[in-house]
């Protein structure tokens, strides 16, 4: 599970409050026991501020018979200090930088603003982490019968 959390780039956060469950993909960086991510203000951030208990899922699928998945539970923590925010952003930039280099117009705020110079001016950037408290995982290997999964 640790290797899966460290090597994947895209995970999904599940949050819930007031009868609404919301699952959304996020780019992230993992440094045990934390998942670091960022977002513009919106439904995900609103829900996590109201109910900080969240679920995080990441998977790697090579094909129908060869996959692995980790599901984690933890607590949303909004980063408000300048130092913590800068450290979190650096972790995220280092994690996604190899992918950003492949696109001319990419920047670390992908999906938050149309242009890098808009960060901090037209949209609020929220940096946060999820402190993981529980993890479980499953996988299936190519030689495993298709209807059988194994716990990690």
DRENKE-249152 format. One line per field, with one value per residue (C-alpha): residue number from 1; residue in three letters; x, y, z. Coordinates in nm, 3 decimals, padded with zeros to 5 digits. Layout:
<pts>
i <- NUM;...
aa <- ala;...
east <- X;...
north <- Y;...
up <- Z;...
</pts>
This chain:
<pts>
i <- 1;2;3;4;5;6;7;8;9;10;11;12;13;14;15;16;17;18;19;20;21;22;23;24;25;26;27;28;29;30;31;32;33;34;35;36;37;38;39;40;41;42;43;44;45;46;47;48;49;50;51;52;53;54;55;56;57;58;59;60;61;62;63;64;65;66;67;68;69;70;71;72;73;74;75;76;77;78;79;80;81;82;83;84;85;86;87;88;89;90;91;92;93;94;95;96;97;98;99;100;101;102;103;104;105;106;107;108;109;110;111;112;113;114;115;116;117;118;119;120;121;122;123;124;125;126;127;128;129;130;131;132;133;134;135;136;137;138;139;140;141;142;143;144;145;146;147;148;149;150;151;152
aa <- unk;unk;unk;unk;unk;unk;unk;unk;unk;unk;unk;unk;unk;unk;unk;unk;unk;unk;unk;unk;unk;unk;unk;unk;unk;unk;unk;unk;unk;unk;unk;unk;unk;unk;unk;unk;unk;unk;unk;unk;unk;unk;unk;unk;unk;unk;unk;unk;unk;unk;unk;unk;unk;unk;unk;unk;unk;unk;unk;unk;unk;unk;unk;unk;unk;unk;unk;unk;unk;unk;unk;unk;unk;unk;unk;unk;unk;unk;unk;unk;unk;unk;unk;unk;unk;unk;unk;unk;unk;unk;unk;unk;unk;unk;unk;unk;unk;unk;unk;unk;unk;unk;unk;unk;unk;unk;unk;unk;unk;unk;unk;unk;unk;unk;unk;unk;unk;unk;unk;unk;unk;unk;unk;unk;unk;unk;unk;unk;unk;unk;unk;unk;unk;unk;unk;unk;unk;unk;unk;unk;unk;unk;unk;unk;unk;unk;unk;unk;unk;unk;unk;unk
east <- 00.000;00.281;00.439;00.104;00.037;00.388;00.387;00.041;-00.042;-00.422;-00.645;-01.005;-01.136;-01.474;-01.636;-01.981;-02.196;-02.564;-02.680;-02.444;-02.164;-01.910;-01.623;-01.375;-01.035;-00.734;-00.366;-00.174;00.160;00.202;00.437;00.329;00.100;-00.028;-00.188;-00.118;-00.340;-00.475;-00.798;-00.999;-01.284;-01.593;-01.809;-01.521;-01.358;-01.696;-01.788;-01.447;-01.457;-01.796;-01.700;-01.324;-01.355;-01.282;-01.195;-00.912;-00.877;-00.599;-00.558;-00.335;-00.497;-00.289;-00.575;-00.888;-00.687;-00.396;-00.476;-00.424;-00.616;-00.575;-00.853;-00.759;-00.951;-00.832;-00.894;-00.888;-00.657;-00.657;-00.310;-00.328;00.027;00.249;00.528;00.306;00.136;00.469;00.602;00.286;00.297;00.662;00.575;00.300;00.519;00.800;00.549;00.382;00.675;00.778;00.427;00.411;00.730;00.550;00.295;00.392;00.106;00.096;00.153;00.116;-00.227;-00.370;-00.747;-00.765;-00.697;-00.665;-00.328;-00.055;-00.073;-00.436;-00.341;-00.412;-00.600;-00.904;-00.942;-00.872;-00.613;-00.668;-00.380;-00.466;-00.355;-00.535;-00.385;-00.438;-00.554;-00.648;-00.554;-00.664;-00.588;-00.670;-00.510;-00.550;-00.261;-00.266;-00.244;-00.522;-00.866;-01.082;-01.334;-01.078;-00.916;-00.648;-00.596;-00.271
north <- 00.000;00.241;00.193;00.241;00.563;00.692;00.613;00.710;01.068;01.064;00.955;01.013;01.186;01.089;01.341;01.356;01.608;01.685;01.392;01.471;01.232;01.364;01.171;01.363;01.291;01.489;01.507;01.447;01.389;01.130;01.157;00.925;00.977;01.260;01.303;01.659;01.828;02.164;02.293;02.600;02.669;02.470;02.178;01.947;02.207;02.314;01.955;01.878;02.197;02.091;01.724;01.663;01.283;01.167;00.860;00.849;00.589;00.523;00.244;00.117;-00.085;-00.259;-00.471;-00.651;-00.922;-00.715;-00.429;-00.298;-00.055;00.116;00.276;00.504;00.698;01.017;01.371;01.682;01.957;02.291;02.444;02.807;02.902;03.039;02.796;02.485;02.602;02.662;02.322;02.148;02.328;02.231;01.864;01.886;02.065;01.809;01.527;01.657;01.846;01.560;01.563;01.943;01.951;01.763;02.041;02.394;02.572;02.359;02.501;02.366;02.523;02.305;02.297;02.585;02.882;02.930;03.104;03.080;03.456;03.418;03.219;03.421;03.687;03.544;03.216;03.115;02.838;02.603;02.379;02.089;01.753;01.442;01.271;00.902;00.690;00.361;00.187;-00.126;-00.263;-00.532;-00.660;-00.913;-01.060;-01.190;-01.554;-01.516;-01.642;-01.346;-01.382;-01.387;-01.090;-01.096;-00.860;-00.666
up <- 00.000;00.084;-00.259;-00.431;-00.238;-00.318;-00.690;-00.810;-00.899;-00.903;-00.616;-00.514;-00.204;-00.065;00.166;00.322;00.506;00.548;00.336;00.046;-00.049;-00.298;-00.456;-00.666;-00.825;-00.701;-00.781;-00.462;-00.294;-00.020;00.272;00.552;00.732;00.509;00.168;00.044;-00.213;-00.323;-00.464;-00.543;-00.303;-00.390;-00.287;-00.186;00.040;00.185;00.271;00.425;00.633;00.772;00.822;00.820;00.829;00.473;00.268;00.013;-00.262;-00.508;-00.759;-01.033;-01.310;-01.574;-01.703;-01.586;-01.405;-01.278;-01.044;-00.693;-00.479;-00.143;00.059;00.347;00.607;00.767;00.875;00.655;00.783;00.605;00.595;00.695;00.794;00.519;00.607;00.599;00.279;00.104;00.213;00.090;-00.245;-00.289;-00.224;-00.487;-00.741;-00.698;-00.740;-01.056;-01.210;-01.444;-01.592;-01.615;-01.820;-02.097;-02.160;-02.266;-02.088;-01.770;-01.425;-01.067;-01.035;-01.315;-01.296;-01.052;-01.275;-01.647;-01.619;-01.353;-01.280;-01.166;-00.856;-00.546;-00.740;-00.915;-00.727;-00.370;-00.351;-00.058;00.045;00.272;00.396;00.508;00.811;00.745;01.038;00.869;00.543;00.367;00.024;-00.227;-00.542;-00.814;-01.007;-01.362;-01.251;-00.995;-01.098;-01.207;-00.923;-00.642;-00.471;-00.208;00.081;00.083
</pts>
